[in-house]
């Protein structure tokens, strides 16, 4: 049985190496594809005759709107920072809310966020000036939706903002995940090691939910997809520890594989990818 395929697309060589060093080594049951662009990823999938179960997409990257970019002069950036309100704006006049702690807390947080919002705007302006932005990730998501409409796609970002999440929700992104932070490369490696298991569990949940929904919506000529969807909707631990349930899943997968019909709205490569993923997820082989 082939391994399920997860594609990681990021324009940073560091991020690709980090993922390969930390994530791939911990999950040998998955075939990972690494690429800097969607086109590069497509070429690899076609050459290897593989079909993915998951796309993990970087959000921020070169948008291609400017050719010559350079970081701002420190003095100019400091001048912009000096215009951002200080903490006084968060505290001035708060005593008039002393009669109600909840109202006072809400007012304080509202003011504090207004300071944060200024920093957020400054960050966004710098991204634009450096031709770096979320359009890179959104375009990759749109590419996946057009070419692999049934495949799970999540964002994996260290620089994403709440406003980016709003945009991604409009394009049916299946999940948004934060890359482990760190002040140095060593810190980032360390944090990624700590979070690797949790990240993979969450990504697998996104795939499971997406497959479950796809099976429920399928127009297959028999009830096999709906029976399999019911299994996928249940607690994983209860299934992997029950030999009868594991045998039942294997039977359903066999039925799905041998009864492919033009009535289904899941492509044959998509069904094969689903079977590979379910076999991996429930440790059936």
N, C-alpha and C positions, 0 to 999 in steps of 0.2 A: 504494500500500500504506500502510495506517495504521501509525502508530508504536506500539510496545509501551507499555503504561501502567504506571507505577510510582506508587503512592500513598504519600505521607508524611503521617502523622498525629501531630501534636504540639500540646499545648495552649499552647506558648510562641510568641508572635508573633516573638520574636527568632530562635528556632530555624527557624521557617518562612522568615523572610527570609534567614537565613544559607544555608539549603539552596537557596533560589531563586537567590541571588546567586552562590554558589560551585559547587554541584553542577549545577544545570540549565544554566548557561551553558557548561559543559564537555561536556555530553552532549546535543546538539540532536536526536539520533536517538530520544530517549525523550520521551513525553508524560507530564509530571508532574502529579499531582493533589495539592493541598495542603488539609489540613483540620485543625481542632482536635479534632474528634470523629469517631467512626465513622459516626454518622448524617449528619453534614455531608458526609462522603466518599461515602456511599451516594447521597445526593441528587445530588451532582455527576456521579457515574458514570451514574446513571439519566437525568439531564437530557441528558448528552452521548452516551448510548447506547454507553458504553465498558465494556470488561471488562479487569480488571487482570492483570498477570503477577507483580506483586510488591507487598506491603505492607511499608513501613518504619515501624515503630511505636515511638513514645516509650514509655519504661517508667514513669517517675515522673510523677505528676500528681495533681490534686485527686481525692480518693476520694469526696467528698460525705458524709463521716461527721460533719463538724463545720461549722457555719456561720461562727462568729466565731473567727478564729485570729490570733495575733500572735507575733512572734519573742520568745524568752525574754529576760529582763533579763540583761545581761552578767554581773552579779555572781552570779546564780544558776547560769549556765552555767559560770563560772569555778570555782564551788564543786564542781560535778560533775567538772570536769576535774581538779581538785586531788586527787580521790579515785582517779584512775587511777594504777596503779603506775608508777614511773619505771624507768629502765634498770638500776637495781641488781638488780631481780628477774631480769634476763636474765644477769647476770654472777656473782652470788653463788654460791659453791660449785662453779663450773665446773671448778676445778682437779682435782676428783676424777675427771674424765674425761680427764685428760692422757694416760693410757695409750693412748687411741684417739681419733685426730682426727675420725674419722667420727661416732662416738658423741657427741663433744663438740659438733661442729657441729650435729648433729640436736637435741641438748638445747637449745643456744643458740637455734636457730630456733624451737623449740617455745615457749620462754619469750618470745621476741620477739613471736611471733604472739599470745600471750596478751595482750600490751599492745595490739597492733593490734585484737584482738577487743573490748577494752573501748571503744576509739574507735568501732568499728563499731556496738556496742550503743548508744553515745551518739548516733551519727548516726541510727540507726533510731528511737530514742525521740523525737528532734527531728522526724523526718519525721511520726511519728504525731501529735505535738502540733500540727503545722502542716497536718494533713489532706493530706499529700503521701505517696504510697507507690506500690509496684509493683502494687497492685491495679488501678490505672488502666490500666497496660499489659496486665496479664493479662486484664482484661475486654475490652480491645480485641482481644487475640489470640483469645479465645473467640468474639467477634462475627465475626471473620474466618473462623474454623474452621466456624462455623455457616452463614454466608452465602456463603462462597467456599471450600468445603472443599478444592479442588484447587490453590488459589493459594498461592504461596510467601509466608511471613510471617516477618520477622526483627525483632529488637529493636535499637534504636539509642539508647544511653543514656550519660550522663556520670556518673550517680550510682549505677548498679547495683552490687549486692554479689554475692558468691559464692552466698549463700543465695537470691538472686533467680534465679540461673541454675539452681539445683536445681528451683525451682518451675516455671520456664519449660520445663524439659526434660520435666516431667510433662504439659505441654499441647502437646507436639510442636512447639515453636518451631523454625524451620528455621535459626536462627543468632542469635548475640548479638554486637553490635558496639559498640565504645566510641566515643562522640563525641570528636573531637579536643579536648583540654583547653586551658586557658589561664586566667591570672589576670584578664585583661581581655577585653572584647569583641574588641579588636584582635588580641590573642594568639590567641583562638579562631578568628577569621577566617583568620589566618596559618597556623595548624596545619591547618585544614580545607582550605586551598588545597594544602598539602603532601600531604595524605592522600587527596584527592578521587579520584585515579586508582585507588589501592589499594582504597578503599572500594567503588567501583563494580565493580572486577574481582571482588571477593569477593561482592558482592550478585549479580552476574551468574552466578557459579559456583553460588550457592544456587539460583537459578532453573533453571539448566541441570540440576543434580542432581535437582531436584524434577520437572521435566518428563520427564527420563529415567526416573525411577521410575514416574511416572504412565503413561507409554507402555508400560513393561514390564508393568504390571498391567492394562492395558486389555483389554476383551473385544471388540475390534474384529473384524469378520468376516474381514478379511484380515491379511496380515503387515506391512502398511505401518507401523503404530506401532512394532512390534518392530524393523524395519529402521531407522527413524528414531531409536529409542532407542540402537541400536548406534552410529549416527553421533555422537549427542550424548555418548556415553561416551568418545569418542576425543579426542586432542589437537586443540585448536582451530587452532593454527598450521599443522598439517599439512593441514587441510581448506581453510582460506582461501587457501592458496598453491597449491592443486591445482584447476585448472579443471574437471577431470572430476568430482571429488568435489562441487564446488559445483553442477554441473549435476545430479548424482545427488540432492542434497538438494532442489533445486528440483522435480525430478520426484516425489520422495516427498511433498513438501508439496502439490503439485497433486493427487496421488492421495488424500491425506488429506482435502483440501478437497472433492473431488468424490465421495467415496465415504462420506459421513456415513451412519451407520446407527444404528438404535435399539439395536443390540447393544453399542455402546460405552458406557463409563461416564464418558466425558468429554463435557460439554455442548457444544453447538454454539458458544456464545460462548467457551467455554474452548479449543476447538480453533482458532477464529479467532485468539484471543490467542496461542496457542502458535505458530501460523504467522507472525504478526506478529513475535513475539520471535525465532524462529529466523532469519527473514529479516534482522532487525536484527543479530543476534549474529554471523552469518557474512557480513554485508555482501553479501547476494544481490541487492539492488535498486540 
